[in-house]
Amino acid sequence: MELSNFDFLNHHDELLVRLAKAFRGELVPQAPNDEPAAELLKRIQAERTTLTPPRRQRNQSA
C-alpha cells in the first residue's frame, strides 16, 4: 500500500505529537503512589554520592 504525500505527512505529524507527549509524561496517567520526579532525582543523587568514591584531583603542572 502506498501512502500519498498528505497521508505520509499526516502520519509523521501524529508521531511527532505522540513523541512530544511522551517527553512531557502525558501518555499514561500518573500513578497516585509514584513519587514526583524531583524526589526521585534527589534520592538517586544521594545514593550516587554514597556509592561513588570522591574523585582525586589531578596535579596541575605548569
N, C-alpha and C positions, 0 to 999 in steps of 0.2 A: 504494500500500500504506500503510495507516495503522498506526502503532505504538500499542500500548496504553501507558498511563501507566507501567507497570512496565518495558516494553521501552525506553521513552524515557529513563527514569531510569537504567536499567542501561547503556544506550549512553553517556550522558553521564558516568556513573561511570567507565567504561572509558577514555573520552577524558581525563578528569582524571588517571587513573593513568598513562596514556601521557605526558601533558604533564609530570607530576612526574618521571617517569623521564628525560625529555628534559633537564630542568633539572639533574638530577644526573649527566647524561652516561652514562646506562645503556642507551641504545637500541642502540648498536653497541659491539662490543668495542674497547678501546684498542689502537691500532696500536703495536707494540713500538718502532718508530723515532720516534714522536711525542714531542716534548719535553713535560714537565709544564707545566700552565697557569701556574704561578708563574714558571717560567723564561721562558715566552713573554711574560708581562706585564712582567718586568724588561727584556727585550730591547726591547719596544715603548716603554717609558718612556725607555730610554737613547736610542733613535732619535729620540723626540719632543723630548728636550732638545737634541740636536744640530741638529735641523732647525728648531726654533721659536726665533726670537729672543726674548730676555727681554722681558717687558712693562715698559713705563715706568710709574713710579709717578705717580699723579695728585697734583696740587698740592692740598694741604689749605688752603683759605682759610677763615678764621674770621670 
